[in-house]
Amino acid sequence: MTAPLHEAHPAGTGRALPNTQQGMRRRNLARVMHTVSAEGPLSRAAVASRIGLTRAAVSTLVDELIRSGLLDELGPERPGRVGRPGSALAVSGRGPAGIGAEIGVDHLAVCAVDLRGEVRARAVRYGTNRGRSPEPVIEELTELVRRMVAETGREGLWPAGLAVAVPGLVARDARTVVRAPNLDWHDTDLGALLPADLPLTVDNEANFGALAELRLGDGTPRDFLHVSAEIGIGAAVVVDGQLLRGTRGFAGELGHVPVRPDGPACPCGGRGCLEQYAGEEAVLRAAGLEPGEDRVGLLAGRAADGDTDVRRALYDAGEALGIALTGAVNLLDPEGVVLGGALAGLAPWLLPSLEAELARRTAGPACPVAVSRLGPHGPLLGAAHSVVRTVLDDPATVAERA
């Protein structure tokens, strides 16, 4: 079976290759990389069989990828077979790596993922970013990125690019944060603040979380709504494996869908938005608790211990989520809903009321709701894997930079 050339990408990371001899070569290099990545280790003959090229053509492509450090030869494939065994090929654990970063309201995080999809290093710095100007926050993030690059460089890895997840609206230029209400950032060009020597993609954290589900999720459908939460609530709409972005790239702002139009004011300027009922701080307020560093752990621990105030607050949050999701489900008819981020850790107490609202309000059959196994790590992993995906999609370009 031929491996797919493309999956969903943040804006600016995927592009069509020209329909020329050089373009065909680049497409075939990508086909080899995708096939070995998805199914390896494989022999040259096995790769040729899967992508429909001659063994000689595949050998030429493989030799180029080996010289570029993107593939490794592991030795004879399946010793003991009748006939001459082929040399098994695998994606290299050295060479290009995807650097993912996340700007949260109360933390900064960075990780490095190699071409095999393995997390090679991770760093987190806790501290509030709300109300801070972008410059000092990005300085701290840049320091974490530089440390990550140096650390992974000692293991033979080099950064193929940097992808940054943010809790806000990102323009289609994939670098400008148009509005991040919970950070109080507006029209902030992160491309002008981040290191200029790394290819950069900036995207909404829920979008990267959805990409992580597509890449790493177990049995994730091709059409789904991905909902995640921290202080705010974000969502991503995935249709046939592609992110639905909208005209300006702002699709998925579920947290600012009003569930009670006469409710409390929201930083976005509206009233009664979902975030005011189901965001972490909103649930803590409803439960009579003070926010701390591990808000999800606090709520989950109290709920597990039978704290009635916390359980009621989570039940009400699930109800608000169900109301907001019903509109999206009725409009888009997805295969399912995936709860990620903080919502994953609180799912046992959110799901009863959420699913009841969906079942009661959805016009068609009830939409199944799944809980992400990636939890709060989805956006960061999705960011790093989006860079890895660009390498697999066009290994020739990355090899030229090596």
Sine and cosine of phi, psi and omega as CSV:
sin_phi,cos_phi,sin_psi,cos_psi,sin_omega,cos_omega
0.00,0.00,0.71,-0.70,0.01,-1.00
-0.96,0.28,0.76,-0.65,0.01,-1.00
-0.94,0.33,0.55,-0.83,0.00,-1.00
-0.93,0.37,0.62,-0.78,0.02,-1.00
-0.98,0.18,-0.51,0.86,-0.14,-0.99
-0.70,-0.71,0.62,-0.79,0.25,-0.97
-0.84,-0.54,-0.12,-0.99,-0.03,-1.00
-0.90,0.43,0.64,-0.76,0.00,-1.00
-0.78,-0.62,0.52,-0.86,0.23,-0.97
-0.89,0.45,0.38,-0.93,-0.01,-1.00
-0.83,0.56,0.71,-0.70,0.10,-0.99
1.00,-0.02,-0.10,1.00,-0.05,-1.00
-0.98,-0.18,-0.26,0.96,0.01,-1.00
-0.89,-0.46,0.59,-0.81,0.04,-1.00
-0.49,-0.87,0.47,-0.88,0.02,-1.00
-0.97,0.24,0.65,-0.76,0.05,-1.00
-1.00,0.03,0.56,-0.83,-0.07,-1.00
-0.90,0.44,0.50,-0.86,-0.01,-1.00
-1.00,0.06,0.91,0.42,0.01,-1.00
-0.77,-0.64,0.05,-1.00,0.03,-1.00
-0.87,0.49,-0.66,0.75,0.03,-1.00
-0.91,0.41,-0.64,0.77,0.04,-1.00
-0.90,0.43,-0.63,0.78,0.04,-1.00
-0.89,0.45,-0.68,0.73,0.04,-1.00
-0.86,0.51,-0.69,0.72,-0.01,-1.00
-0.91,0.41,-0.64,0.77,0.04,-1.00
-0.90,0.44,-0.63,0.77,0.00,-1.00
-0.94,0.35,-0.59,0.81,0.12,-0.99
-0.85,0.52,-0.67,0.74,0.02,-1.00
-0.91,0.42,-0.64,0.77,0.00,-1.00
-0.89,0.46,-0.66,0.75,0.04,-1.00
-0.90,0.45,-0.72,0.69,-0.02,-1.00
-0.88,0.47,-0.72,0.70,0.00,-1.00
-0.89,0.46,-0.64,0.76,-0.04,-1.00
-0.92,0.38,-0.72,0.70,0.01,-1.00
-0.92,0.39,-0.62,0.79,0.03,-1.00
-0.88,0.47,-0.68,0.74,-0.08,-1.00
-0.98,0.19,-0.55,0.84,-0.18,-0.98
-0.81,-0.59,-0.09,1.00,-0.11,-0.99
-0.92,0.38,0.22,-0.98,0.07,1.00
-0.94,0.33,0.60,-0.80,-0.01,-1.00
-0.65,-0.76,0.49,-0.87,0.12,-0.99
-0.99,0.17,0.24,-0.97,0.09,-1.00
-0.84,0.54,-0.67,0.75,-0.01,-1.00
-0.89,0.45,-0.62,0.78,0.01,-1.00
-0.92,0.38,-0.64,0.77,0.04,-1.00
-0.90,0.44,-0.71,0.70,-0.01,-1.00
-0.85,0.52,-0.66,0.75,0.00,-1.00
-0.90,0.44,-0.63,0.78,-0.07,-1.00
-0.96,0.27,-0.56,0.83,-0.08,-1.00
-0.97,-0.24,-0.04,1.00,0.12,-0.99
0.98,0.21,0.43,0.90,0.09,-1.00
-0.94,-0.35,0.27,-0.96,0.05,-1.00
-0.94,0.33,0.39,-0.92,0.02,-1.00
-0.89,0.45,-0.60,0.80,0.02,-1.00
-0.89,0.46,-0.68,0.73,0.01,-1.00
-0.90,0.44,-0.67,0.74,0.00,-1.00
-0.91,0.41,-0.63,0.78,0.01,-1.00
-0.87,0.49,-0.64,0.77,0.04,-1.00
-0.89,0.45,-0.70,0.72,0.02,-1.00
-0.91,0.42,-0.69,0.73,-0.01,-1.00
-0.89,0.46,-0.68,0.73,0.01,-1.00
-0.86,0.52,-0.65,0.76,0.03,-1.00
-0.90,0.43,-0.66,0.75,-0.01,-1.00
-0.93,0.36,-0.54,0.84,0.06,-1.00
-0.93,0.36,-0.70,0.72,0.03,-1.00
-0.87,0.49,-0.56,0.83,-0.01,-1.00
-0.98,0.19,-0.10,0.99,0.01,-1.00
0.99,0.16,0.28,0.96,-0.03,-1.00
-1.00,-0.08,-0.43,0.90,0.07,-1.00
-0.83,-0.55,0.47,-0.88,0.09,-1.00
-0.86,-0.51,0.53,-0.85,0.18,-0.98
-0.99,-0.12,0.79,-0.61,-0.10,-0.99
-0.99,-0.17,-0.11,0.99,-0.07,-1.00
0.94,-0.35,-0.09,-1.00,-0.09,-1.00
-0.84,0.54,0.68,-0.74,0.02,-1.00
-1.00,0.09,0.79,-0.62,0.05,-1.00
0.73,0.68,0.96,0.30,0.02,-1.00
-0.83,0.56,0.56,-0.83,0.03,-1.00
0.98,-0.17,-0.18,0.98,0.04,-1.00
-0.91,0.40,0.42,-0.91,0.14,-0.99
-0.94,0.34,0.71,-0.70,-0.02,-1.00
1.00,-0.03,0.03,-1.00,-0.05,-1.00
-0.98,0.17,0.87,-0.49,-0.02,-1.00
-0.95,0.30,0.57,-0.82,0.08,-1.00
-0.99,0.14,0.30,-0.95,0.05,-1.00
-0.99,0.11,0.81,-0.59,-0.05,-1.00
-0.96,0.28,0.69,-0.72,0.02,-1.00
-0.95,-0.30,0.61,-0.79,0.07,-1.00
-0.60,-0.80,0.43,-0.90,0.08,-1.00
-0.91,0.41,0.67,-0.74,-0.08,-1.00
-0.94,0.33,0.58,-0.81,0.12,-0.99
-1.00,-0.03,0.07,1.00,0.09,-1.00
-0.87,-0.49,0.11,-0.99,0.01,-1.00
1.00,-0.06,-0.67,-0.74,-0.09,-1.00
-0.91,0.42,0.57,-0.82,0.10,-1.00
-0.67,-0.74,0.52,-0.86,0.09,-1.00
-1.00,-0.02,0.78,-0.63,0.06,-1.00
-0.98,-0.22,0.88,-0.47,0.06,-1.00
-0.96,-0.29,0.57,-0.82,0.03,-1.00
-0.66,-0.75,0.46,-0.89,0.02,-1.00
-0.70,-0.72,0.77,-0.64,0.11,-0.99
-0.97,-0.25,0.95,-0.31,0.03,-1.00
-0.97,-0.23,0.18,-0.98,0.04,-1.00
-0.90,0.44,-0.56,0.83,-0.05,-1.00
-0.81,-0.58,0.33,0.94,0.03,-1.00
-0.28,-0.96,0.30,-0.95,0.20,-0.98
-0.82,-0.58,0.63,-0.78,-0.01,-1.00
-0.62,-0.78,0.54,-0.84,0.02,-1.00
-0.63,-0.77,0.60,-0.80,0.12,-0.99
-0.57,-0.82,0.35,-0.94,0.05,-1.00
-0.86,-0.52,0.75,-0.66,0.00,-1.00
-0.84,-0.54,0.78,-0.63,0.01,-1.00
-0.99,0.12,0.03,-1.00,-0.07,-1.00
-0.91,0.41,-0.31,0.95,0.05,-1.00
-0.99,0.12,-0.08,1.00,-0.01,-1.00
1.00,0.03,0.17,0.98,-0.02,-1.00
-1.00,-0.01,0.71,-0.71,0.08,-1.00
-0.97,0.25,0.88,-0.47,-0.07,-1.00
-0.99,-0.12,-0.38,0.93,0.02,-1.00
-0.29,-0.96,0.47,-0.88,0.00,-1.00
-0.50,-0.87,0.58,-0.81,0.05,-1.00
-0.59,-0.81,0.62,-0.78,0.01,-1.00
-0.74,-0.68,0.67,-0.74,0.11,-0.99
-0.82,-0.57,0.87,-0.49,-0.03,-1.00
-1.00,-0.03,0.55,-0.84,0.00,-1.00
0.46,-0.89,0.58,-0.81,-0.09,-1.00
-0.93,0.37,0.67,-0.75,0.11,-0.99
-0.93,-0.36,-0.06,1.00,-0.02,-1.00
-0.92,0.38,0.78,-0.63,0.04,-1.00
0.99,0.14,-0.12,0.99,0.04,-1.00
-0.99,0.11,0.53,-0.85,0.08,-1.00
-0.94,0.33,0.42,-0.91,-0.08,-1.00
-0.88,0.47,-0.56,0.83,-0.15,-0.99
-0.85,0.53,-0.80,0.60,0.00,-1.00
-0.92,0.40,-0.52,0.85,0.04,-1.00
-0.91,0.42,-0.71,0.70,-0.01,-1.00
-0.94,0.35,-0.53,0.85,0.09,-1.00
-0.87,0.49,-0.70,0.72,0.02,-1.00
-0.91,0.41,-0.65,0.76,0.02,-1.00
-0.90,0.43,-0.67,0.74,0.02,-1.00
-0.87,0.49,-0.62,0.78,0.04,-1.00
-0.88,0.47,-0.69,0.72,0.04,-1.00
-0.89,0.45,-0.66,0.75,0.02,-1.00
-0.89,0.46,-0.71,0.71,-0.01,-1.00
-0.88,0.48,-0.67,0.74,0.04,-1.00
-0.89,0.45,-0.64,0.77,0.01,-1.00
-0.90,0.43,-0.69,0.72,0.01,-1.00
-0.88,0.47,-0.67,0.74,0.00,-1.00
-0.91,0.41,-0.68,0.74,-0.02,-1.00
-0.90,0.44,-0.73,0.68,-0.03,-1.00
-0.96,0.27,-0.43,0.90,0.05,-1.00
-0.89,0.46,-0.52,0.85,0.04,-1.00
-0.93,0.36,-0.26,0.97,0.04,-1.00
-0.97,-0.23,0.21,0.98,0.06,-1.00
1.00,0.07,0.30,0.95,0.00,-1.00
-0.96,-0.27,0.52,-0.85,0.12,-0.99
-0.72,-0.69,0.50,-0.87,-0.12,-0.99
-0.97,0.25,0.85,-0.53,0.07,-1.00
-0.99,0.12,-0.24,0.97,-0.01,-1.00
0.21,-0.98,0.16,-0.99,-0.01,-1.00
-0.79,-0.61,0.78,-0.63,0.07,-1.00
-0.85,-0.53,0.75,-0.66,-0.11,-0.99
-0.87,-0.49,0.81,-0.58,0.05,-1.00
-1.00,-0.09,0.75,-0.67,-0.02,-1.00
-0.76,-0.66,0.47,-0.88,0.02,-1.00
-1.00,0.03,0.92,0.39,-0.04,-1.00
-0.10,-0.99,-0.09,-1.00,-0.01,-1.00
-0.99,0.14,0.75,-0.67,-0.02,-1.00
-0.86,-0.50,0.74,-0.67,0.00,-1.00
-0.92,0.38,0.28,-0.96,-0.02,-1.00
-0.93,0.37,-0.13,0.99,0.10,-0.99
-0.97,0.25,-0.10,0.99,0.07,-1.00
0.88,0.48,0.54,0.84,0.06,-1.00
-0.51,-0.86,-0.31,0.95,-0.08,-1.00
-0.97,-0.25,0.85,-0.53,0.11,-0.99
-0.99,0.11,0.96,-0.29,-0.04,-1.00
-0.95,0.32,-0.69,0.73,-0.01,-1.00
-0.35,-0.94,0.80,-0.60,0.10,-0.99
-0.76,-0.65,1.00,0.03,-0.14,-0.99
-0.83,0.55,-0.62,0.79,-0.07,-1.00
-0.98,0.20,-0.20,0.98,0.17,-0.99
-0.98,-0.19,-0.30,0.95,-0.12,-0.99
0.89,0.45,0.68,0.73,0.09,-1.00
-0.95,-0.30,0.63,-0.77,0.01,-1.00
-0.64,-0.76,0.73,-0.69,0.08,-1.00
0.73,0.68,0.81,0.59,-0.05,-1.00
-0.97,-0.24,0.90,-0.44,0.01,-1.00
-1.00,0.08,0.99,-0.12,-0.01,-1.00
-0.93,0.36,-0.41,0.91,0.04,-1.00
-0.88,0.47,-0.48,0.88,0.01,-1.00
-0.99,0.15,-0.24,0.97,-0.07,-1.00
-0.96,-0.29,-0.44,0.90,-0.05,-1.00
-1.00,0.03,0.27,-0.96,-0.04,-1.00
-0.81,0.58,0.75,-0.66,-0.07,-1.00
-0.99,0.17,-0.18,0.98,-0.07,-1.00
-1.00,0.02,0.03,1.00,0.02,-1.00
-0.88,-0.48,0.75,-0.66,0.14,-0.99
-0.83,0.56,0.73,-0.69,-0.17,-0.99
-0.86,-0.51,0.65,-0.76,0.20,-0.98
-0.72,-0.69,0.75,-0.66,0.10,-1.00
-0.90,-0.44,0.68,-0.74,0.01,-1.00
-0.46,-0.89,0.27,-0.96,0.05,-1.00
-0.90,0.44,0.61,-0.79,-0.06,-1.00
-0.89,0.46,-0.56,0.83,0.01,-1.00
-0.93,0.38,-0.58,0.82,0.06,-1.00
-0.89,0.45,-0.71,0.71,0.04,-1.00
-0.91,0.41,-0.58,0.82,0.08,-1.00
-0.88,0.48,-0.64,0.77,0.04,-1.00
-0.92,0.40,-0.64,0.77,0.04,-1.00
-0.89,0.46,-0.60,0.80,0.06,-1.00
-0.90,0.44,-0.63,0.78,0.04,-1.00
-0.89,0.46,-0.66,0.75,0.02,-1.00
-0.90,0.44,-0.64,0.77,-0.08,-1.00
-0.99,0.13,-0.63,0.78,-0.18,-0.98
-0.89,-0.46,-0.21,0.98,-0.07,-1.00
-0.93,0.37,0.46,-0.89,-0.01,-1.00
-0.99,-0.11,0.98,-0.21,0.03,-1.00
0.97,0.25,0.38,0.92,0.03,-1.00
-0.90,0.43,0.75,-0.67,0.01,-1.00
-0.93,0.36,0.19,-0.98,0.01,-1.00
-1.00,0.08,-0.25,0.97,0.05,-1.00
-0.81,-0.59,0.94,-0.35,-0.03,-1.00
-0.36,-0.93,0.29,-0.96,0.15,-0.99
-0.97,-0.24,0.79,-0.61,0.06,-1.00
-0.96,-0.29,0.85,-0.53,-0.05,-1.00
-0.88,-0.48,0.78,-0.63,0.02,-1.00
-0.70,-0.71,0.33,-0.95,-0.07,-1.00
-0.51,-0.86,0.58,-0.82,0.34,-0.94
-0.71,-0.71,-0.89,-0.45,0.11,-0.99
-0.89,0.46,-0.70,0.71,0.04,-1.00
-0.97,-0.24,-0.04,-1.00,0.02,-1.00
-0.78,-0.63,0.79,-0.62,0.03,-1.00
-0.83,-0.56,0.31,-0.95,0.04,-1.00
-0.58,-0.81,0.45,-0.90,0.10,-0.99
-0.78,-0.62,0.63,-0.78,0.02,-1.00
-0.96,-0.30,0.85,-0.52,0.00,-1.00
-0.91,-0.41,0.84,-0.55,0.00,-1.00
-0.83,-0.55,0.88,-0.48,-0.02,-1.00
0.79,0.62,0.69,0.72,0.06,-1.00
0.97,0.23,0.12,0.99,-0.01,-1.00
-0.85,-0.52,0.61,-0.79,0.07,-1.00
-0.94,0.35,0.75,-0.66,0.12,-0.99
-1.00,-0.02,0.93,-0.38,-0.18,-0.98
-0.98,-0.18,-0.42,0.91,-0.09,-1.00
1.00,0.08,0.14,-0.99,-0.10,-1.00
-0.85,0.52,-0.69,0.72,-0.05,-1.00
-0.98,-0.22,0.01,1.00,-0.01,-1.00
1.00,0.02,0.24,0.97,-0.13,-0.99
-0.97,-0.23,0.16,0.99,-0.05,-1.00
-0.87,0.49,0.54,-0.84,0.09,-1.00
0.98,-0.20,0.18,0.98,-0.02,-1.00
-0.98,0.19,0.90,0.44,-0.04,-1.00
-0.91,0.42,-0.54,0.84,-0.04,-1.00
-0.88,0.47,-0.33,0.94,-0.02,-1.00
-0.94,-0.35,0.35,0.94,0.21,-0.98
-0.99,0.15,0.83,-0.56,-0.02,-1.00
-0.95,0.32,0.78,-0.62,0.08,-1.00
-0.98,-0.22,-0.37,0.93,0.11,-0.99
-0.61,-0.80,0.99,-0.13,-0.16,-0.99
-0.83,0.55,-0.39,0.92,0.01,-1.00
-0.98,-0.17,0.32,0.95,-0.05,-1.00
-0.98,0.19,-0.20,-0.98,-0.08,-1.00
-0.92,0.39,0.40,-0.92,0.02,-1.00
-0.92,0.40,0.54,-0.84,-0.01,-1.00
-0.89,-0.46,0.51,-0.86,0.04,-1.00
-0.84,0.55,-0.35,0.94,0.01,-1.00
-0.96,0.28,-0.24,0.97,-0.04,-1.00
0.96,-0.28,-0.20,0.98,0.03,-1.00
-1.00,-0.02,-0.15,-0.99,0.02,-1.00
-0.72,-0.70,0.55,-0.83,0.08,-1.00
0.91,0.41,0.45,0.89,-0.01,-1.00
-0.93,0.37,0.40,-0.92,0.00,-1.00
-0.80,0.60,-0.64,0.77,-0.02,-1.00
-0.84,0.54,-0.49,0.87,-0.02,-1.00
-0.96,0.27,-0.09,1.00,0.01,-1.00
-0.83,-0.56,-0.44,0.90,-0.11,-0.99
-0.81,-0.58,-0.03,1.00,0.12,-0.99
-0.94,0.35,0.35,-0.94,-0.07,-1.00
-0.83,0.56,-0.75,0.66,-0.05,-1.00
-0.92,0.40,-0.57,0.82,0.03,-1.00
-0.90,0.43,-0.65,0.76,0.01,-1.00
-0.93,0.37,-0.65,0.76,0.05,-1.00
-0.87,0.49,-0.69,0.73,0.03,-1.00
-0.87,0.49,-0.71,0.71,-0.02,-1.00
-0.90,0.44,-0.49,0.87,0.00,-1.00
-1.00,0.03,-0.08,1.00,0.00,-1.00
0.97,0.24,0.47,0.88,-0.04,-1.00
-0.92,-0.39,0.48,-0.88,0.06,-1.00
-1.00,0.03,0.67,-0.74,0.02,-1.00
-0.92,0.38,0.63,-0.77,0.06,-1.00
-0.77,-0.64,-0.27,-0.96,-0.04,-1.00
-0.95,0.32,-0.67,0.74,-0.02,-1.00
-0.95,-0.30,0.98,0.19,-0.08,-1.00
-0.93,0.38,-0.67,0.74,-0.01,-1.00
-0.91,0.42,-0.70,0.72,0.03,-1.00
-0.87,0.49,-0.63,0.77,0.02,-1.00
-0.90,0.44,-0.76,0.65,-0.03,-1.00
-0.90,0.43,-0.70,0.72,-0.02,-1.00
-0.90,0.43,-0.66,0.75,0.01,-1.00
-0.90,0.44,-0.70,0.71,0.02,-1.00
-0.91,0.42,-0.65,0.76,0.01,-1.00
-0.91,0.42,-0.67,0.74,0.02,-1.00
-0.90,0.44,-0.51,0.86,0.02,-1.00
-0.99,0.15,-0.02,1.00,0.07,-1.00
1.00,0.00,0.29,0.96,0.02,-1.00
-0.89,0.46,0.91,-0.41,-0.10,-0.99
-0.93,0.37,-0.57,0.82,0.02,-1.00
-0.91,0.42,-0.67,0.74,0.01,-1.00
-0.92,0.38,-0.69,0.72,0.00,-1.00
-0.89,0.45,-0.61,0.79,0.04,-1.00
-0.92,0.40,-0.67,0.74,0.01,-1.00
-0.89,0.46,-0.65,0.76,0.02,-1.00
-0.94,0.33,-0.60,0.80,0.06,-1.00
-0.88,0.47,-0.70,0.71,0.01,-1.00
-0.91,0.42,-0.60,0.80,0.04,-1.00
-0.90,0.43,-0.67,0.75,0.05,-1.00
-0.89,0.46,-0.61,0.79,0.03,-1.00
-0.89,0.45,-0.70,0.71,0.03,-1.00
-0.89,0.45,-0.65,0.76,0.05,-1.00
-0.88,0.48,-0.67,0.74,0.01,-1.00
-0.88,0.47,-0.65,0.76,0.02,-1.00
-0.89,0.45,-0.73,0.68,-0.02,-1.00
-0.92,0.40,-0.66,0.75,-0.03,-1.00
-0.93,0.36,-0.48,0.88,-0.02,-1.00
-0.85,0.53,-0.68,0.73,0.01,-1.00
-0.88,0.48,-0.68,0.73,-0.01,-1.00
-0.92,0.38,-0.66,0.75,-0.01,-1.00
-0.91,0.41,-0.70,0.72,0.03,-1.00
-0.90,0.44,-0.56,0.83,-0.04,-1.00
-0.97,0.22,-0.65,0.76,-0.18,-0.98
-0.97,-0.26,-0.37,0.93,0.00,-1.00
0.80,0.60,0.84,0.54,0.01,-1.00
-0.97,0.25,0.24,-0.97,0.10,-1.00
-0.94,0.35,-0.51,0.86,-0.03,-1.00
-0.16,-0.99,0.08,-1.00,0.08,-1.00
-0.87,-0.49,0.69,-0.73,0.05,-1.00
-0.90,-0.44,0.82,-0.57,0.06,-1.00
-1.00,-0.06,0.84,-0.54,0.01,-1.00
-0.81,-0.58,-0.15,-0.99,0.00,-1.00
0.86,0.51,-0.60,-0.80,0.00,-1.00
-0.89,0.46,-0.47,0.88,-0.03,-1.00
-0.88,0.48,-0.53,0.85,-0.01,-1.00
-0.90,0.44,-0.66,0.75,-0.02,-1.00
-0.95,0.32,-0.32,0.95,-0.03,-1.00
-0.94,-0.33,0.12,0.99,-0.11,-0.99
-0.83,0.56,-0.63,0.78,-0.03,-1.00
-0.83,0.55,-0.48,0.88,-0.06,-1.00
-0.98,-0.22,-0.24,0.97,0.05,-1.00
-1.00,0.01,-0.59,0.81,-0.17,-0.99
-0.89,0.47,-0.64,0.77,-0.05,-1.00
-0.83,0.56,-0.76,0.65,-0.02,-1.00
-0.97,0.23,-0.57,0.82,0.02,-1.00
-0.88,0.47,-0.77,0.63,-0.03,-1.00
-0.92,0.40,-0.54,0.84,0.04,-1.00
-0.91,0.41,-0.66,0.75,0.02,-1.00
-0.91,0.41,-0.68,0.73,0.02,-1.00
-0.87,0.48,-0.71,0.71,-0.01,-1.00
-0.90,0.43,-0.60,0.80,-0.06,-1.00
-0.97,0.24,-0.53,0.85,-0.17,-0.99
-0.96,-0.28,-0.30,0.95,-0.05,-1.00
-0.97,0.26,0.71,-0.70,-0.06,-1.00
-0.93,0.37,-0.63,0.78,0.00,-1.00
-0.99,-0.10,-0.33,-0.94,0.05,-1.00
-0.87,0.50,0.45,-0.89,-0.02,-1.00
-0.85,0.52,0.68,-0.73,-0.01,-1.00
-1.00,0.09,0.82,-0.57,-0.01,-1.00
-0.92,0.39,0.58,-0.81,0.00,-1.00
-0.88,-0.47,0.82,-0.57,0.03,-1.00
-0.92,-0.38,0.38,-0.93,0.01,-1.00
-0.94,-0.33,0.80,-0.60,-0.02,-1.00
-0.91,0.41,0.70,-0.71,0.10,-1.00
-0.99,0.16,-0.16,0.99,0.02,-1.00
-0.99,0.14,-0.39,0.92,0.03,-1.00
0.82,0.58,-0.69,-0.72,-0.07,-1.00
-0.95,0.32,-0.16,0.99,-0.05,-1.00
-1.00,0.07,-0.12,0.99,-0.08,-1.00
-0.81,0.58,-0.80,0.60,-0.04,-1.00
-0.86,0.50,-0.67,0.74,-0.01,-1.00
-0.91,0.41,-0.71,0.71,0.02,-1.00
-0.91,0.41,-0.64,0.77,0.03,-1.00
-0.88,0.47,-0.62,0.79,0.03,-1.00
-0.89,0.45,-0.75,0.66,-0.02,-1.00
-0.90,0.43,-0.67,0.74,-0.01,-1.00
-0.93,0.37,-0.44,0.90,0.04,-1.00
-0.91,0.42,-0.55,0.84,0.07,-1.00
-0.94,0.33,-0.68,0.73,0.06,-1.00
-0.84,0.54,-0.64,0.77,-0.01,-1.00
-0.89,0.46,-0.58,0.81,0.03,-1.00
-0.91,0.42,-0.55,0.84,0.05,-1.00
-0.92,0.39,-0.71,0.70,0.00,-1.00
-0.91,0.42,-0.57,0.82,-0.04,-1.00
-0.95,0.30,-0.50,0.87,-0.01,-1.00
-0.52,-0.86,0.95,0.33,-0.06,-1.00
-0.89,0.45,-0.41,0.91,-0.01,-1.00
-0.88,0.47,-0.69,0.72,-0.01,-1.00
-0.89,0.45,-0.69,0.72,-0.02,-1.00
-0.91,0.40,-0.63,0.77,0.02,-1.00
-0.89,0.46,-0.59,0.81,0.01,-1.00
-0.91,0.41,-0.45,0.89,0.00,-1.00
-1.00,0.10,-0.31,0.95,-0.12,-0.99
-0.90,0.43,0.00,0.00,0.00,0.00
